[in-house]
Amino acid sequence: MLLCSCTDDLNAPFNYEQSTTDATTGDGLMLDCADLPQAAVAATFSATLAATGGESPVQYTSANLPPGLALDASTGALTGTPTTAGDVSFDVTVTDAAGTTAMASCQLSIAEQLSVELDLATVPYCITGTDTLLAHVVDGTGDGTTITCDHPGGSGNGTAPAGISIDPDTCEIVGTVEDTRLGTWAFIVRGSQSGAEVFIPYCVTNDTPAANTFPITVDHTGMTGQTLVPLLRTFNPAAAIMVGATDDPLFRVTDNGNCPGNVCNYSFSFFINASPFDLQDAGGNDKAVIVDDSLDNDGTNYFMTHGMRLSTNEPVDDAFKNRPWVVNLAIDYCFNIDGNACDTSMDPDYNGFLEWSVIMVPTP
């Protein structure tokens, strides 16, 4: 808009003045969308676009917002969960009560969804010691805000041993194992950032068997002496699952002198405490985990061997298709010259205790 005026007390050309007002901002109406915070796919986003000047109330509109985001027409709040990564530009218009408008072109950087990874060549495929989930966040993923950690528990997430917990701020393993069982507990730790979640296996080991318990060894994945190493397998998220093959894994438990002479009885008990699905054998029958058990004598001691199978005729639930999950097995063993002492219908005298885990990772 042009404003013109003339004066009589000044000589030309100073008796003519011209001034301008930007028509896009009216009486100082302006919209600021600079310095929007970092966004990320699957992360909750929130920012408020600030309009200044003009006559209240004002209304905000945009025709090209990034997918997953919405603009509150009254408050200018830009909220939602982005679905597509990239550096994007979108226009926002603000209109005040007098009908004056101002427009700004806003820039927003949307990172890839928060992600963590471990090298599948790592043995075991889990975090141990002072390592943490935070050290395995993939560069350039997530919105950069604080990540907190917890062990969610429940099916598919494993069980931490008594005495062990996860520090929510540092994601570190804290505490001391109070369980006396020999073995390794694998369990899932969840990292949360702005509503986005990542999952990674942690492992805690008790490598000292309780006094006078049966010696136990486990061989698997083509290697011997893997008693304290969880079994790692990849799986096709769209397919049924079968874990375990002949003699892989192979468990061997020695009687430790409980069966002198030529007579020995044995039994075992197992408890599955973290399967994300109902375990079935390949034929769809009832659960069958301990398989091919047999009793032998090496001339000095009796020993029991057995294998292990995990199978389901259906793919895992959607919640587990694209993330690691674990199955824990707590196995107890009995050897005795007296058959009643190992009778599972009574109260067996178990004296061998193993905690063993399977870690499943979706196919890359």
Sequence and secondary structure as in RCSB ss.txt:
>XXXX:A:sequence
MLLCSCTDDLNAPFNYEQSTTDATTGDGLMLDCADLPQAAVAATFSATLAATGGESPVQYTSANLPPGLALDAST
GALTGTPTTAGDVSFDVTVTDAAGTTAMASCQLSIAEQLSVELDLATVPYCITGTDTLLAHVVDGTGDGTTITCD
HPGGSGNGTAPAGISIDPDTCEIVGTVEDTRLGTWAFIVRGSQSGAEVFIPYCVTNDTPAANTFPITVDHTGMTG
QTLVPLLRTFNPAAAIMVGATDDPLFRVTDNGNCPGNVCNYSFSFFINASPFDLQDAGGNDKAVIVDDSLDNDGT
NYFMTHGMRLSTNEPVDDAFKNRPWVVNLAIDYCFNIDGNACDTSMDPDYNGFLEWSVIMVPTP
>XXXX:A:secstr
 EEEEE SSS TTTTEEEEE  TTTTTT EEE  S   EETTS EEEE EEESSSSS EEE S   TTEEE TTT
 EEEE   S EEEEEEEEEE TTS EEEEEEEEEEEB   B   TTSSSSSB TT  GGGGB TTBS SS  EEE
   STTSB   TTEEE TTT  EEE      EEEEEEEEEEEETTEEEEEEEEEEE S  TT   EEEEBTTBS 
 TTS EEEEE TTS EEE BTTBSEEEEE TTSS TT  EEEEEEEE   SS    TTS S   EEEEEEEE SS
 EEEEEEE EEESS   GGGTTS EEEEEEEEEEEESSGGGG TTS     EEEEEEEEEEE  
